[in-house]
Amino acid sequence: MNNKIVCEYCGKSFSKYGIKNHIGMVHTKTIINRGNRNSRVAWNKGLTKETDKRVLKYAISISKSLKGKPSHLQTTETKNKIRKHAIKNKLGGHTSKKSIYYKMKNGKIIYLHSSYEFSVANSLDENNIKWHRPEPVNWIDENKIRHRYYPDFYLNDYDIYLDPKNSYLRKKDETKIKLVQQQNNIKILILSSKELTWKKIKALVASTG
């Protein structure tokens, strides 16, 4: 019987016990297991170029190594071609640098990208709400440029998407979310920091009619 789990980052296979350590040591900064919620934090957590000489030295070395490379000289036309290729081939994904290892109630292993997402996932599972990570949704901005939007949750029995965001992103993405909903005829609930439990979410779902 093959009980191997494939790492979504590098494609290598590991046992269900080894995948956690592999991801934590090689790919991610934080690991949270729904059973014990232990975490491993990177040495530079909370440090910046302005507050730590080691971080500043590393940033300078990376900048020098990339100076003059093709990636720094891409034209708008080239970037648009890359974007179109990524959309066509379903490449790319969340840009968040934070990854949280999470085991759903059904046993499936997924990766979340914020503490907000973890709170929502945990509350949905505790209340036996069926959900999954949805596929990206295509949308076009005001400049006729095509993008992909990545909802965080889809509630199977309610036909509605959830996207928890902090106050800055709620304001910043307001137009984008409106266009995504209009162009795809879907409903998206943007959750604030005070709306991460199923009790709050259920009330919001009911208010949408």
N, C-alpha and C positions, 0 to 999 in steps of 0.2 A: 504494500500500500504506500502510495506516495503522499507523504505529509509535508512536503516542502512548500515554503512560502516564498514567492518571488518578491524581491525588493523593488519597489516602484521607482527608486532612484537610479539604480545601476543594473538591474535585471538579474543579479545573482540570486541563487536559491539558498535558503537556510531552513533549519527546523523551526518550529513554532516557538521554541525557547531561544534559539540563537538569533532570530530576526530582530528582536528588541535590542539586544546588545550591539548588533551590527549597525542598526540605524542610529542608535544613540552615540556610538563612538565615531562613526564615519560621516553621517549625513546631517544629523540634527543637533541642536543646542539643548533641547528640552525633551524629556520623555515623561509622559504621564500615563500610568496604567490605571484603568478604572477600578482595579481591585484595591491597590494600595496607594495610588497617587504619589509615589515617590518621584523625585525629579533630580536630574543632573544638569547643573548650570555651567555654561561656558565660563572660562577664566575672565573674559573681557565683558561679561554682562554688566551693563550700566556705565561702562567706561567709554569715553569719547576722545577724539584727538586733542580736545582742549583741556582734558583733565588727566590724561595719562600719556607719558612719553613713549611707552611701548606701542600703544595704539597709533600715535602720531608717526612713529618710525615705520611701522608696517604700512600705513596708508601712503606715505611718501614713496616707499619702495615699490608698491603696487602701481602707483601713478607713473613712476619712471619706467617701469617695465612695459606699460601699455602705451606710452607716448609714441605717437607716429604710427601705431599699428592700424591696419585697415578698419577695425571696428570704431576707431576714433575719427575716421575720415569719411564716413558714409554720408552720401547725399540724401536729400529727402526722397528722391526717386528710388534709391536703393533701399531705404528703410521701408517704403511703401511696398516694394516687391517682396521684401522679407516678411512683412506683415501678412500680405496676401497668401504667400506660401504657407505660413504658419497656420492661418485660418483654414486653408484648403486641406491641410494634412493633420489638423487637430493637434498642433504642437503648442507648446507654451503652457501656461497655467497661472496659478496664483503667484503674485510677486512678493508675498510676505516671506520674510526670512525666518520666521518662527514656524516650527513644525511640532505638533503634539501627537504622539502615538496614542491612539484610542481604540479600544475594543468595544464594538457595539454589542447590544444585548443578544443579537443573533450570532455572535461569535466572529463577525467579519472585522478585519483590521483596516482602519482608515487613518488618514492624517489630517488633523485640523490645523488651523493657522492662527488662532488667537484664543485667549482665555474666554472671550465672549462665546465663541463657537463651542468650546468645551462645556460651558455652563448650559447652553441650549441642548446640546446632544445628550448630556447627562440627564437633564430634566425630561426630555422626550422619552428616553429609555425608561426612566423611573415610573413614568405614567403610561407605559405600553403604547406609545404613539408610533405608528409605522412611518418611517422616513428613510430617505437615502440621499446620497450625494448626486445631484443631477448633472446631466451633460451641459456643456456651455451653450449659451444662447447667442445667436448672431444679432447684431444691431448696427445701425448706421448713424453717425453723428451729424451735426449741422453742416459740416464741411464735406459731406458725402463720403467720408472715410469709414470703411467697414471694420468692426471690432467684434470681439467675443466677450460676453458677460458671464461670469461664473457665480451663479447663486450658491449659497452654502448648504441649504437644505430644501428638500421637496417633501411635503406632507402627502403621503399616498392617498389618504382617505378624504383630503380636503382640497386637492388640486390647487395648492398654493405654495409659493416659494418663500423662504425666510432668509434674511440677510442681516445679521447683527453687525452694527457699526458704531464707532464712537461718534461724538458730536461733530467733529471736524469732517469726517467722511460722509456723515449724513447730509451735511450741507453741500459739500464738494460734489457728491454724486447725485444730487437731486435731479438735475436735468437728464443725466444718463439713465437713471432708473425709470423716469417718466417715458423716455423714448423706447427703452427696452420693453416696457409693458404695452405701449401702444403698437409697436411694430410686430410683437409676437402674440398679442392678445392673451397675456398671462397676468396673474396677480402676484405681486411681490410685497411682502411685509418687511419694512426696514425696522429692525429692533434696536432700541436704545439700551443703555446699560441697566435700566430699570425694568426691562421687558424680556428677560432671558429665561423666565420660568414658564412652564406649560400653562399655569393659571393665567398669567398675563397674556401669553400668546393666544390662548383659547378665546379670551375676551376680544382680542384684536381680530381674530378670524371671524368671530360672530358679527363684529361690527362692519365687516366688508360685505355682508349679505350674501 
